[in-house]
Amino acid sequence: MKRSIEIFVCLVACLSAELCSASEPPRSVLLLAQSGISDPMPIALAAAIRAGLRGHVSEPVIVYQETLDLLAFSGSKYQEALQTFLLEKYRAKNITVVITLAPGPIDFMLQSRSRLWPEAPIFAAVDENTADRVASNPNVVARPYRLTLRDMVTTARAVVPGLEGIVLIGNRNNARAHFTQELPTYSSELKVSDLRGALFDEVKKHVAILPERTAILYTGFNNYDAGTDYMAYEALTPIIEVANRPIVVDTENLIGGGAVGGFVVDPALIGEAAANFVLRILRGQSPSQIATQPPTTNFFSRPIFDWRQLQRWGVSMSDLPPGSEIRFRLPTAWEQYRGQILMIVSALLAQMLVIAILFYERRRRRFAEAVSRQRMSELSHMNRSATAGELSASIAHEITQPLQAITSNGNAGLALLAKTMPDLREAREAFQDIVDEAHRANGILGTIRSMFKKSDQEKVALDINTVIQEVLAILHGDFLRRRILVQTRLQTDLPLVTANRVQLQQVILNLCVNAADAMASVTDRDRVLKVKAERQPTGVLITVEDSGSGVEPKNIDRLFEPFYTTKCDGMGMGLAICRSIVEDHGGRLFATPGRPYGLAMQISLPASVPRGALKTAVEDAELVSG
């Protein structure tokens, strides 16, 4: 029974505690600002306080904000009305900490403490003079922000090289009262114009005609004359529209409205310090303990500048004070499109690398082709030299005939001249025959020499029938020795072909020699070599056909492979060289089975120009052939 009573008592106590805690409103912070409701400074300060508290408290802490409009309204009755209004408005709220911004709200709280939250600690963000004045009050921690003429002049010298004059415009207020004492310090080195307190329209006229190397120091207008009022940031806009020199400011809420910047009081720094103060109070520290510790910020002031105005007045960022923050700066193309630029540059570099590799490979290929052509030319010359050795007997036979005729005609001519009555007519004919035979021998030698010398790559228009006849003339003696019957069918009026004479002669000669070799073992039928030249739609078709034993169909294509041969003493390079030469001339060399025996080698060459168009080239060919 006793145990049950104890449990019941505990439950009642816990329930009572929960009900009490549930009925107690959450702790709150009240921010009191001096200016009107549209001033961005207290709005930014409240946002900074909320950000500083977020994530650092276990229970919600609400931040309220009130603007007292003490610049527009004053007097004891107004203060009493404010007290009554605040008491009634926040009657059900648990105001744990009061934060004041500027001198007016802290003076109002000190006068109203007997009625307004006498136990609530007060954090005062004020100018240095006000901080010294209120720091001795109990339950108050004052943190000064710095507003000095020295900082504004330092900024003016940074944005106006060779500064010669300054113009102060704005209201005379307590926060900047010490400016008056600072002015004589700069009067000896600068031309100083103090227009604080002057009518707004007069100020606008003055700042529109300032000389060069002058800066405007703006301390803020709050005028209520003739029924027109201005907030400090609102009054800056019409001044910017007419001012012909850069404007220096000392509060952050004026950055972005047309001022160039300066050492400004930053609400973010004040909010950070105020949030830290609230957190320490919530953790049980007293204001006196906090007041003895130095502030964590350097008077809540730092250099901030508007990048757009720096560009307007041609101010280099290197001339600004160290640690300056630049706002409204347009990102460079690199900053904005860094990823895309890197991708494009990488793609371009890759393309350049590929192009370089392709150029390098193209150069290597051309070099290899040149070397290959040189090697092929050397092999062709070797092949022609070897053929010359094989045809030595035929060549000797062809040369012997004109030499014998020359000898016979010479002897006959001498005999005719030795008579008592020389027959000069017959002697002249004999000597003319000697000259003709000499020309014939010279033509044969020229044809043989041109065929077996190293040739260049010059290509001219040729009559293919003439080339064939030249080759057959060289091989005539060899064919007689081998008992080979040559049958030619050369179609007339064939189109000319563009070719290298020596190389084309070599190809036809090689094919004829191979045909003759293929018929060496034939004994049961005539050895017949058929050479034909006929027109085809694209040019000329040359056929060299033998009556030998032929080649198996499966090996026909292999005939043109290097080092493949059907001869026991062959090297297997002749047909490979011939095909390479024909292909270099834009033609085609191929083999087909003969009818009914042997093998037919065919050369297809493209036509160059109609017959007769290059008469000179044909005449030259006829002269060479003799």
Residue pairs with C-beta under 8 A, 6 or more apart in sequence:
24 94
25 92
25 93
25 94
26 59
26 60
26 61
26 62
26 94
27 59
27 61
27 62
27 94
27 96
27 282
28 61
28 62
28 63
28 64
28 90
28 93
28 94
28 95
28 96
29 49
29 53
29 61
29 62
29 63
29 64
29 95
29 96
29 97
29 98
29 99
29 278
30 64
30 65
30 66
30 90
30 95
30 97
30 98
30 99
30 117
31 42
31 45
31 46
31 49
31 63
31 64
31 65
31 66
31 99
31 100
31 101
32 66
32 68
32 98
32 99
32 100
32 101
32 105
32 108
32 109
33 39
33 41
33 42
33 45
33 65
33 66
33 67
33 68
33 101
33 102
33 105
34 67
34 68
34 70
34 71
34 101
34 102
34 103
34 104
34 105
35 41
35 42
35 67
35 69
35 71
35 102
35 222
35 231
35 232
36 67
36 69
36 71
36 72
36 231
37 67
37 69
38 231
39 67
39 231
39 232
39 233
39 253
40 233
40 253
41 101
41 251
41 252
41 253
41 267
42 65
42 67
42 101
42 267
43 65
44 252
44 253
44 267
44 268
44 271
45 99
45 101
45 125
45 267
45 270
45 271
45 274
46 63
46 65
46 271
47 271
48 267
48 268
48 270
48 271
48 272
48 274
48 275
49 63
49 99
49 271
49 274
49 275
49 278
50 63
51 271
51 275
52 271
52 272
52 274
52 275
52 276
52 278
52 279
53 61
53 63
53 275
53 278
53 279
56 275
56 279
57 279
57 282
61 96
61 278
61 282
62 93
64 90
64 93
66 86
68 82
68 104
68 105
68 108
70 104
70 105
70 108
71 104
71 222
72 224
72 229
79 108
79 111
79 112
82 108
82 112
83 112
83 115
83 116
86 116
87 115
87 116
95 117
95 120
96 120
96 278
96 281
96 282
97 120
97 121
97 122
97 123
97 277
97 278
97 281
98 109
98 116
98 117
98 120
98 121
98 122
98 123
99 122
99 123
99 124
99 125
99 274
99 277
99 278
100 106
100 108
100 109
100 122
100 123
100 124
100 125
100 126
101 125
101 126
101 270
102 125
102 126
102 175
103 126
103 127
103 130
103 174
103 175
105 124
106 122
106 124
106 126
106 130
106 134
106 140
106 142
107 134
109 116
109 122
110 134
110 137
110 140
119 139
120 139
121 139
121 140
121 141
121 277
121 281
121 286
121 287
122 139
122 140
122 141
122 287
123 141
123 143
123 273
123 274
123 277
123 278
124 130
124 131
124 134
124 140
124 141
124 142
124 143
125 143
125 145
125 270
125 273
125 274
125 300
126 134
126 142
126 143
126 144
126 145
126 175
127 144
127 145
127 146
127 147
127 174
127 175
127 176
128 144
128 145
128 146
128 147
128 178
128 299
129 174
129 175
129 177
129 178
130 142
130 144
130 174
130 175
131 142
131 143
131 144
132 144
134 140
134 142
135 142
135 291
138 287
138 288
139 287
140 287
140 291
141 277
141 287
141 290
141 291
142 291
143 270
143 273
143 295
143 297
143 300
144 299
145 265
145 270
145 299
145 300
145 301
146 263
146 265
146 298
146 299
146 300
146 301
147 175
147 176
147 250
147 251
147 265
148 178
148 182
148 263
149 176
149 178
149 179
149 182
149 183
149 186
149 217
150 182
151 250
151 262
151 263
151 301
152 166
152 217
152 248
152 250
152 262
152 263
153 163
153 166
153 186
153 190
153 217
154 263
154 321
155 248
155 260
155 261
155 262
155 263
155 303
155 321
156 163
156 166
156 215
156 217
156 246
156 248
157 163
158 315
158 319
158 320
158 321
159 215
159 246
159 248
159 260
159 310
159 313
159 315
159 319
160 213
160 214
160 215
160 245
160 246
160 313
161 213
161 319
162 213
163 190
163 213
163 214
163 215
164 190
164 191
164 211
164 213
164 214
165 190
165 191
165 192
165 193
165 210
165 211
165 213
165 214
165 215
166 186
166 190
166 191
166 192
166 193
166 214
166 215
166 216
166 217
167 193
167 195
167 206
167 207
167 210
167 214
167 215
167 216
167 217
167 245
168 179
168 183
168 192
168 193
168 194
168 195
168 196
168 217
168 219
169 195
169 196
169 198
169 203
169 207
169 216
169 217
169 218
169 219
169 221
169 239
170 176
170 196
170 218
170 219
170 220
170 221
170 232
171 196
171 197
171 219
171 220
171 221
171 222
171 223
172 196
172 197
173 219
173 220
173 222
176 219
179 196
179 219
183 192
183 194
186 192
191 214
193 206
195 202
195 203
195 206
196 219
198 206
199 225
200 221
200 223
200 225
200 230
200 235
203 239
204 238
204 239
204 242
205 242
207 216
207 239
207 242
207 243
207 244
207 245
208 242
208 243
208 244
209 244
210 216
210 243
210 244
210 245
212 245
214 245
215 245
215 246
215 247
215 248
216 239
216 243
216 245
216 246
216 247
216 248
217 247
217 248
218 236
218 239
218 247
218 248
218 249
218 254
218 259
219 250
220 232
220 235
220 251
220 254
221 230
221 232
221 235
222 229
222 230
222 231
222 232
222 235
223 229
223 230
223 235
232 251
232 253
232 254
233 253
233 254
233 257
236 247
236 249
236 254
236 257
236 258
236 259
237 257
237 258
239 247
239 258
240 247
240 257
240 258
240 259
246 260
246 309
246 313
246 315
247 258
247 259
247 260
248 259
248 260
248 261
248 262
249 255
249 259
249 261
249 262
249 264
250 262
250 263
250 264
250 265
250 301
251 264
251 265
252 264
252 265
252 266
252 267
252 268
252 304
253 267
254 264
255 261
255 264
255 304
255 305
255 306
255 327
256 306
256 327
256 328
258 306
258 309
259 306
259 309
260 305
260 306
260 309
260 310
260 313
260 315
261 303
261 304
261 305
261 306
261 309
261 310
261 324
262 303
262 304
262 305
263 301
263 302
263 303
263 321
264 301
264 302
264 303
264 304
265 300
265 301
266 300
266 301
266 302
266 304
269 297
269 300
269 301
269 302
270 300
272 296
272 297
273 295
273 296
273 297
273 300
276 296
277 290
280 290
281 287
281 290
302 323
302 325
303 320
303 321
303 323
303 324
303 325
304 324
304 325
304 327
305 320
305 324
305 325
305 326
305 327
306 327
306 328
307 326
307 327
307 328
307 329
307 330
308 328
309 315
310 317
310 326
317 324
317 326
333 341
334 341
373 457
376 577
376 580
376 581
377 454
377 455
379 573
379 577
380 455
380 503
380 506
380 577
380 581
381 452
381 453
381 454
381 455
383 506
383 510
383 573
383 574
383 577
384 451
384 452
384 506
384 509
385 452
387 452
387 506
387 509
387 510
387 513
388 395
388 448
388 452
390 513
391 474
391 475
391 478
391 513
393 477
393 478
393 481
394 474
394 475
394 476
394 477
394 478
394 479
394 481
395 448
395 474
395 477
396 477
397 476
397 477
397 480
397 481
398 444
398 473
398 474
398 476
398 477
399 441
399 444
399 445
402 437
402 438
402 440
402 441
402 444
403 437
403 441
405 433
405 437
406 434
406 437
406 438
406 441
409 430
409 431
409 433
409 434
409 437
410 430
410 434
412 426
412 430
413 427
413 430
413 431
413 434
416 422
416 423
416 426
416 427
416 430
417 427
439 626
440 626
442 626
443 624
443 625
443 626
444 473
444 626
446 624
446 626
447 470
447 473
447 474
447 624
447 625
447 626
448 474
450 501
450 502
450 505
450 624
451 470
451 474
451 502
451 505
451 506
451 509
453 502
455 500
455 502
455 503
456 500
457 500
458 500
459 498
459 499
459 500
459 585
460 498
460 499
460 500
460 501
460 614
460 617
461 496
461 497
461 498
461 608
461 609
461 613
461 614
461 617
461 618
462 496
462 497
462 498
462 499
462 501
462 504
462 617
462 621
463 494
463 496
463 611
463 618
463 621
464 494
464 496
464 497
464 504
464 533
464 540
464 542
464 605
465 490
465 492
465 494
465 533
466 618
466 621
466 622
466 625
467 501
467 504
467 505
467 508
467 621
468 488
468 490
468 508
468 531
468 533
468 542
469 490
469 625
470 505
470 624
470 625
471 505
471 508
471 509
471 512
472 486
472 488
472 512
472 531
473 625
474 509
475 509
475 512
475 513
475 516
478 513
478 516
479 486
479 516
479 529
482 516
482 519
482 520
482 527
483 527
484 516
484 519
484 527
484 528
484 529
485 526
485 527
485 528
485 529
486 529
486 531
487 528
487 529
487 530
487 531
488 530
488 531
488 532
489 530
489 531
489 532
489 533
489 534
490 531
490 532
490 533
491 532
491 533
491 534
491 535
493 535
493 611
494 533
494 534
494 535
494 540
494 611
495 535
495 539
495 540
495 607
495 608
495 609
495 610
495 611
496 607
496 608
496 609
496 610
496 611
496 613
496 614
496 617
496 618
497 504
497 539
497 540
497 585
497 605
497 606
497 607
497 608
498 585
498 606
498 608
499 585
499 605
500 585
501 621
501 624
503 581
503 584
503 585
504 581
504 585
506 578
506 581
507 578
507 581
507 582
507 589
507 603
508 542
508 544
508 603
510 574
510 575
510 577
510 578
511 544
511 578
511 601
511 603
512 529
512 531
512 544
514 574
514 575
514 601
515 529
515 544
515 545
515 546
515 548
515 598
515 599
515 601
516 529
516 546
517 567
518 546
518 548
518 549
518 550
518 566
518 598
518 599
519 527
519 529
519 546
519 547
519 548
519 598
520 548
521 548
521 549
522 547
522 548
522 549
525 547
525 597
526 547
527 546
527 547
528 546
528 547
529 544
529 545
529 546
529 547
530 543
530 544
530 545
530 546
531 542
531 543
531 544
531 545
532 541
532 542
532 543
532 545
533 540
533 541
533 542
533 543
534 540
534 541
534 543
535 541
536 604
538 604
538 606
538 607
539 587
539 604
539 605
539 606
539 607
540 604
540 605
540 607
541 602
541 603
541 604
542 602
542 603
542 604
542 605
543 600
543 601
543 602
543 603
544 600
544 601
544 602
545 594
545 595
545 598
545 599
545 600
545 601
546 594
546 598
546 599
547 594
547 597
547 598
548 594
548 597
548 598
548 599
549 597
549 598
550 593
550 594
550 597
550 598
550 599
551 559
551 566
551 591
551 593
551 599
553 593
555 566
556 591
556 592
556 593
556 599
557 591
558 564
559 566
559 575
559 591
560 575
560 576
560 579
560 589
560 591
561 572
561 576
562 572
562 573
562 576
563 571
563 572
563 573
564 572
565 571
565 572
575 589
578 589
579 589
582 588
582 589
582 603
582 605
583 589
585 605
586 605
586 606
587 603
587 604
587 605
587 606
588 603
588 604
589 601
589 602
589 603
589 604
590 601
590 602
590 604
591 599
591 600
591 601
591 602
592 599
592 600
592 602
593 599
593 600
594 600
608 614
